[in-house]
Amino acid sequence: MPTDKPEILYRKATLSDVPAIHRIIGDCAELGLMLPQSLAVLYENIRKYHVAIDATNNEHKVIGVCGLSIIWANMGEISSLAVDPNYRGHGIGKALTQHCLDEAHELSIKKIITLTYEQQFFESLGFSVVDRQTLPLKVWSVCINCPKNQACDEIAMIIIFDDIDEIHAPNPASLPQANYTIPITLSQTKISGQPNKQI
């Protein structure tokens, strides 16, 4: 654990970073903050990740990660934002997110969404809450393996770059879709004389 403010570097992830990324994401997944990622998935998708490196004393230790996925011609997603617990409080998560947003801007992606429990954090970066029903079904493809699939409590948020022109592409809703189910939040209603039923 660093006693002073660490010297942090930010860069695109490389294959040698995967074991550390796997550990950091896994630690957060155990707390129910995100879905775990297998080593195979991380290796296959390494291009989407940015990492934070502790360069203090030339250790070059991976201490944080954030991913940018491209969903469609005009939409991307920030995901898998995680920082080693020993390094939190240094603005590393915000810097990682900003690096992903900068890359999205360079790629001319107009809209960036995220599914999160950290509403205030993303609001500080310019995101706003959006109705999850307005998001394309492709966003929910990974939710099939989530234990909270039928009782999702994540908040959908979006940021739109006003200085990027809309790219005209086929509406994803008009294309053949896989059979995804949008996670919903379940509530309980007590019926007189009967056990509680989920609706």
SEPA-47403 format. One record per residue (C-alpha): residue in one letter; x, y, z. Coordinates in steps of 0.2 Angstrom, whole numbers, plus 5000, padded with zeros to 4 digits. Layout:
<sites>
AXYZ;...
</sites>
This chain:
<sites>
M500050005000;P500850174995;T501250295009;D501450444998;K500450494982;P501050364969;E501750404952;I500350344941;L500450314922;Y499050274910;R499150174894;K498250044884;A498249874891;T499449734884;L499349544885;S500549544900;D499349644910;V497949514909;P498349414925;A498349584935;I496749644926;H495949474930;R496349494949;I495749674950;I494049634942;G493849474951;D494049564968;C492649684963;A491549544956;E491649454973;L490849614981;G489449604968;L490049764960;M490249694942;L490349534933;P491949424933;Q492949404917;S493749244913;L495549244907;A495049194890;V493849344888;L495149464894;Y496449394882;E495149404868;N494649584872;I496249654878;R496149794865;K494649884874;Y495549904891;H496550054898;V497650024913;A498350124927;I500150084932;D501050124948;A502750184942;T503450224959;N505150144961;N505050074944;E503849944950;H502549964935;K501149874944;V499449864936;I498249944949;G496749994939;V495749954923;C494350024913;G493549964897;L492850044881;S491749934870;I490949984854;I489149944853;W488550024837;A489050164825;N488550294837;M488750214854;G490050144865;E490050074883;I491150104898;S491349944908;S492449844920;L493050004930;A494049934944;V495450004955;D496549904968;P495849944985;N497550004991;Y497550144978;R495850214979;G495650394984;H496950454971;G495750494957;I496350344947;G494550284943;K494150454936;A495750464926;L495450294918;T493650334913;Q494250494906;H495550404895;C494150294889;L493050444885;D494550524876;E494750374865;A492850364861;H492950544856;E494450514844;L493450364837;S491950484834;I490850394845;K489450514849;K488550424864;I489450324878;I488350234891;T488750134907;L487850024919;T488450074936;Y488050084955;E489150244956;Q487850374950;Q488750524958;F490450474951;F489850464933;E488850624935;S490450714940;L491150664923;G489650724913;F488550574913;S486650574916;V485350444921;V484450364906;D482950244905;R483750074902;Q482350024891;T483050154878;L484650054876;P484949934862;L484749754866;K486549714863;V487049804879;W486149664889;S486949524880;V488249494895;C486749504907;I486249324903;N487649264915;C487249384929;P486449314945;K485449484946;N484749464928;Q482949464934;A483249594948;C484449714941;D484849864952;E486149944941;I485850124935;A485950164916;M486850324912;I487450414896;I488550554890;I488350634873;F489750724864;D488850874856;D490350914845;I490250744836;D489050714821;E487850574821;I488450434810;H486950374800;A486950184801;P485550054801;N484450054816;P485049904827;A483249874832;S482849834813;L484149704812;P483949514818;Q484249504836;A484849374848;N483549324861;Y484149434875;T483049484890;I483249664897;P483449644916;I482049714926;T481949764944;L480749654954;S479649704968;Q478549614980;T476749634983;K475849554998;I474149474994;S472949455008;G472949275015;Q474349225002;P476249225003;N477149364994;K477249344976;Q478549424965;I477849534950;
</sites>
